[in-house]
Amino acid sequence: MLFDLARPFAHEFALFNLFRYLTFRSGAACLTALIVSFLLGPMLIRWLKSVQRQGQPIRTDGPERHLIEKKGTPTMGGVLILTALSVSVLLWADLSDRFVWVALLVTLGYGALGFADDYLKVSKRNARGLPGRAKLLGQALIGVIATAWIASLTRGTLGTALALPVFKDVLIPLGPVLFPLFGGLVMMGASNAVNLTDGLDGLAIVPTIIAAGVFALIAYLVGNRIFADYLQLHEVPRVGELAVFCSALIGAGLGFLWFNAPPAAVFMGDTGSLALGGALGTVAVATKHEIVLAIVGGLFVVETISVMVQVFWFKRTGRRVFLMAPLHHHFEKKGWAEPTIVIRFWIISMILALAGLATLKIR
């Protein structure tokens, strides 16, 4: 909005000319989302506590200390993330760019599914929430429609093709049918992967912030013809505006972390985790870096695989591979302190982010 308001005065006033620069608006979006989070956070937490007398239902089969330490902590803190993100994006992004609208609507759509799930958990006082099939169907539907929209915004055959990192000239044509299914799977998979990782204070939000930082840079480079040609990346015109979206996501994530730092005053719940994963998946599909997301978000991938392996092996043999899944609970059962697990997982996320960034130069 501010971009559109400032554009007529850009040639006359140097201050308004700043609004034309993507880097300036990205930084401003991050700062705005952070400030909005700080302002709204205390009020939202007080309200959530007033309507959630007993807080988020805690899994009875989880680590015993969770039943004591985390009891009474309100959930649905993802509302804070989505509010700060939306306000910041609407203020600082070029709203004529449809990539921004795709990313924002997918994030809010996944957030709405998560909100329904959290509401059912809180109101019915159990950890089940929305039926799994209904949740997956909603995620798949949103993902497929969003991917088809993204394909229509991307020129030529690139719109429905899969680009491979490292191999500069390789494009795998998936076509107008398979690509929306593939993109929908990426968004749905990323959404559920972040959701599974969200089990300890600060565990999911920092890797999300790190991944958003990586994809802010990727969006900026892929959307700029000069940088894209220099790095031999597949240029996607106008996708650079997603750098503003990712920067706003970083600011909103940092603001939420302020209140989610141990001991957490609020949990993001499925409202936040499903939305954050969907946001990352959407940006990855739009920038043609879906496989790089699997590298940068490798922690989410490992957490998801640990659950799949646990379920598969238990059904076949009646025995468990891990003491408990997802993987972070396995280390809790082994006696690791929660801050130790969280910080080490953050370090792993940083290493994976650097590996993902390296693919931009290795050609």
C-alpha positions in Angstrom: 0.0 0.0 0.0 2.8 2.5 1.0 4.5 1.6 -2.3 1.5 2.6 -4.3 1.0 5.8 -2.3 4.6 6.9 -2.6 5.1 6.1 -6.3 3.7 9.4 -7.7 6.1 11.4 -5.5 9.2 9.3 -6.0 10.8 11.5 -8.7 10.2 14.7 -6.6 11.2 13.7 -3.1 14.2 11.5 -2.2 12.4 10.0 0.8 9.6 8.6 -1.3 12.1 7.3 -3.8 13.3 4.9 -1.1 9.9 3.1 -1.4 10.9 2.0 -4.9 13.8 -0.1 -3.6 13.0 -3.7 -2.8 15.8 -4.0 -0.2 14.4 -0.9 1.7 10.9 -2.3 1.7 12.0 -5.7 2.8 13.9 -4.3 5.8 10.9 -2.1 6.7 8.6 -5.1 6.4 10.7 -7.1 8.8 10.8 -4.2 11.3 7.1 -3.4 11.0 6.1 -7.1 11.6 8.4 -7.1 14.7 6.9 -3.9 16.1 3.3 -5.2 15.5 4.2 -8.4 17.3 5.6 -6.5 20.3 2.5 -4.3 20.5 -0.2 -6.9 20.1 1.6 -9.9 21.8 0.8 -9.0 25.5 -2.8 -8.2 24.7 -3.3 -11.4 22.6 -1.7 -13.6 25.3 -4.0 -12.1 28.0 -7.0 -12.7 25.8 -6.0 -16.3 25.0 -5.5 -17.0 28.7 -8.9 -15.7 29.5 -10.7 -17.9 26.9 -8.4 -20.9 27.4 -8.6 -21.5 31.1 -6.7 -24.8 30.9 -4.4 -23.9 28.0 -3.4 -26.3 25.2 -4.2 -30.0 25.8 -1.0 -31.8 26.4 -0.4 -35.3 25.0 -0.6 -37.9 27.8 1.8 -40.2 26.0 4.5 -37.5 25.8 7.3 -36.7 28.1 6.1 -36.6 31.7 7.5 -33.2 32.5 5.3 -31.6 29.8 2.2 -32.4 31.8 3.6 -30.3 34.6 5.7 -27.6 33.0 3.6 -26.8 30.0 0.1 -27.2 31.5 -2.0 -24.1 31.2 0.0 -22.4 28.4 -2.4 -21.0 25.9 -2.2 -22.0 22.2 -3.3 -20.3 18.9 -0.3 -17.9 19.2 -0.1 -18.3 15.4 -2.7 -15.6 15.2 0.0 -13.1 16.3 2.3 -14.3 13.5 -0.4 -14.1 10.9 -1.6 -10.7 12.0 1.9 -9.1 12.1 2.8 -10.8 8.7 -0.4 -9.6 7.0 -0.2 -6.0 8.3 3.4 -5.7 7.2 2.9 -7.3 3.8 -0.1 -5.1 3.0 1.8 -2.0 4.0 5.1 -2.6 2.3 4.6 -5.0 -0.7 3.7 -4.0 -4.2 0.1 -5.2 -4.1 -0.1 -5.3 -7.9 2.3 -8.3 -7.7 0.2 -11.5 -7.7 2.9 -13.7 -6.3 2.5 -11.8 -3.0 -1.2 -12.5 -3.0 -0.7 -16.2 -3.7 1.7 -16.5 -0.8 -0.4 -14.5 1.6 -3.7 -16.3 0.8 -2.1 -19.7 1.1 -0.6 -18.7 4.4 -3.9 -17.5 5.7 -5.8 -20.5 4.3 -3.5 -22.9 6.0 -3.7 -20.8 9.1 -7.5 -21.0 9.0 -7.2 -24.8 8.9 -4.9 -24.7 11.8 -7.1 -22.4 13.7 -10.1 -24.8 13.3 -7.8 -27.6 14.5 -6.7 -25.6 17.6 -10.2 -24.5 18.4 -11.5 -28.1 18.4 -8.6 -29.2 20.6 -9.3 -26.4 23.1 -13.1 -26.6 23.1 -13.2 -30.4 23.3 -10.2 -30.7 25.7 -8.4 -33.4 23.7 -5.3 -33.5 21.4 -7.1 -34.7 18.3 -8.7 -31.6 16.8 -9.7 -31.6 13.1 -10.0 -35.0 11.5 -6.7 -35.9 9.7 -8.4 -36.5 6.4 -10.3 -33.3 6.4 -7.1 -31.4 7.2 -5.1 -33.0 4.5 -7.9 -32.5 1.9 -8.0 -28.8 2.8 -4.3 -28.5 2.5 -4.2 -30.3 -0.8 -7.0 -28.3 -2.3 -5.4 -25.0 -1.3 -2.0 -26.2 -2.5 -3.1 -27.4 -5.9 -5.1 -24.2 -6.7 -2.2 -22.0 -5.5 0.3 -23.9 -7.7 -1.9 -23.6 -10.8 -2.1 -19.9 -10.1 1.7 -19.6 -9.8 2.1 -21.6 -13.0 -0.1 -19.1 -14.8 2.1 -16.2 -13.5 5.3 -17.8 -14.7 6.3 -17.4 -18.4 6.6 -20.2 -20.8 7.4 -23.8 -20.0 9.2 -22.8 -16.8 5.8 -22.3 -15.1 5.1 -26.1 -15.1 8.6 -27.4 -14.9 10.8 -28.6 -12.0 14.2 -26.9 -11.8 17.1 -28.9 -10.3 19.7 -27.2 -8.1 23.4 -27.5 -9.3 22.4 -28.5 -12.8 21.9 -25.1 -14.4 20.2 -26.2 -17.7 18.1 -29.0 -16.4 14.3 -28.5 -16.4 12.0 -31.4 -15.9 8.7 -30.7 -17.6 5.8 -31.8 -15.4 3.0 -30.3 -17.5 -0.2 -28.5 -16.5 -1.6 -31.5 -14.6 1.4 -33.0 -12.7 2.9 -29.7 -11.7 -0.1 -28.4 -9.6 -0.1 -31.8 -7.9 3.6 -31.6 -7.3 3.4 -28.1 -6.0 0.4 -28.9 -3.8 2.4 -31.8 -2.3 5.3 -29.5 -1.6 3.1 -27.0 0.2 1.2 -29.7 2.1 4.4 -31.5 3.0 6.2 -28.4 4.2 3.1 -27.4 6.3 2.9 -30.7 8.1 6.6 -31.0 8.5 6.7 -27.7 10.4 3.7 -28.8 12.4 5.5 -32.0 13.5 8.6 -30.1 14.5 6.6 -27.7 16.7 6.9 -29.6 20.0 9.4 -27.6 22.2 9.6 -23.9 23.1 11.2 -22.1 20.1 12.0 -25.3 18.2 10.0 -24.7 15.1 10.0 -20.9 14.8 13.8 -20.3 14.6 14.4 -22.8 11.7 11.4 -21.2 10.0 13.0 -17.8 10.4 16.3 -19.1 9.0 14.5 -20.7 6.0 12.6 -17.5 5.4 15.9 -15.6 5.4 17.3 -17.9 2.8 14.2 -17.7 0.6 14.1 -13.9 0.9 17.5 -13.9 -0.8 16.5 -16.5 -3.3 13.4 -14.5 -4.3 15.4 -11.3 -4.7 18.0 -13.0 -6.9 15.6 -15.1 -9.0 13.4 -12.0 -9.6 16.4 -9.9 -10.8 17.5 -10.6 -14.3 21.1 -9.4 -13.7 21.7 -11.6 -10.7 19.8 -14.5 -12.1 21.9 -14.4 -15.3 25.2 -14.1 -13.3 24.3 -17.0 -11.0 22.8 -19.0 -13.9 19.4 -19.3 -12.2 16.1 -19.5 -13.9 14.7 -16.0 -13.8 11.1 -15.6 -12.6 10.0 -12.0 -13.3 8.3 -10.1 -10.4 8.9 -13.0 -8.0 11.4 -10.7 -6.2 8.5 -9.1 -4.4 8.3 -12.2 -2.3 11.5 -11.0 -0.5 9.2 -8.5 1.2 6.9 -11.3 2.2 9.7 -13.4 3.6 11.2 -10.5 5.4 7.8 -9.8 7.0 7.7 -13.5 8.0 11.1 -13.1 9.7 9.9 -10.1 11.7 6.7 -11.8 12.7 8.7 -14.9 13.7 11.1 -12.9 15.8 8.3 -11.1 17.5 6.6 -14.4 18.3 9.9 -15.9 19.6 10.0 -13.1 22.1 6.9 -14.6 23.8 7.7 -18.3 22.9 11.2 -18.3 24.3 11.5 -20.8 27.2 9.4 -20.9 29.3 6.9 -20.1 26.6 4.1 -17.7 27.4 2.2 -19.0 24.4 2.3 -21.8 21.8 1.8 -21.1 18.1 -0.4 -24.1 17.7 -1.5 -25.5 14.4 -2.6 -22.0 13.5 1.0 -21.0 13.2 2.8 -24.1 12.3 0.6 -25.1 9.3 0.6 -21.5 8.1 4.4 -21.1 8.3 5.1 -24.4 6.5 2.6 -23.4 3.8 4.2 -20.0 3.4 7.7 -21.6 2.9 6.3 -24.2 0.5 4.6 -21.5 -1.6 7.7 -19.3 -1.9 9.7 -22.4 -2.9 7.3 -23.3 -5.7 7.1 -19.7 -6.9 10.9 -19.3 -7.0 11.4 -22.7 -8.6 13.5 -23.9 -5.7 11.4 -26.7 -4.3 14.3 -29.1 -3.9 16.4 -26.4 -2.1 13.6 -26.1 0.4 14.1 -29.8 1.3 17.8 -28.9 2.0 17.2 -25.7 3.9 14.3 -27.2 5.8 16.2 -30.4 6.3 15.4 -30.4 10.0 11.7 -30.5 9.2 12.3 -33.3 6.8 14.2 -35.4 9.3 11.5 -34.8 12.0 8.8 -36.0 9.5 10.8 -39.0 8.4 11.3 -40.0 12.1 7.5 -40.1 12.5 7.0 -42.1 9.3 9.7 -44.6 10.2 8.3 -45.0 13.7 4.7 -45.6 12.5 5.8 -48.0 9.7 8.1 -50.1 11.9 5.7 -50.3 14.8 2.9 -51.5 12.6 5.1 -54.2 11.1 7.0 -55.4 14.1 5.3 -54.0 17.2 8.6 -52.4 18.2 9.8 -48.8 18.1 12.8 -47.4 16.3 12.9 -44.3 18.5 12.0 -43.9 22.1 9.3 -41.5 20.9 8.6 -39.6 17.7 9.0 -36.9 16.4 12.8 -37.0 16.8 13.1 -34.2 19.4 11.0 -36.3 21.8 13.4 -39.2 21.4 16.2 -37.0 22.8 14.0 -35.8 25.6 13.4 -39.4 26.5 17.2 -40.0 26.5 17.5 -37.3 29.1 18.6 -34.3 27.1 17.5 -31.0 28.5 15.0 -29.0 26.4 17.2 -26.0 25.7 20.0 -28.4 24.6 17.8 -30.0 22.0 16.4 -26.7 20.8 19.7 -25.0 20.4 21.4 -27.9 18.8 18.6 -28.2 16.3 18.9 -24.5 15.6 22.6 -25.0 14.8 21.7 -27.9 12.4 19.2 -25.6 10.7 21.9 -22.9 10.2 24.3 -25.5 8.7 21.5 -26.8 6.3 20.7 -23.2 5.3 24.3 -22.6 4.3 24.2 -25.9 2.3 21.1 -24.7 0.6 22.7 -21.3 -0.2 25.7 -23.1 -1.7 23.5 -24.5 -4.4 23.0 -21.0 -5.8 26.7 -20.8 -6.7 27.5 -24.4 -7.5 26.6 -24.8 -11.2 
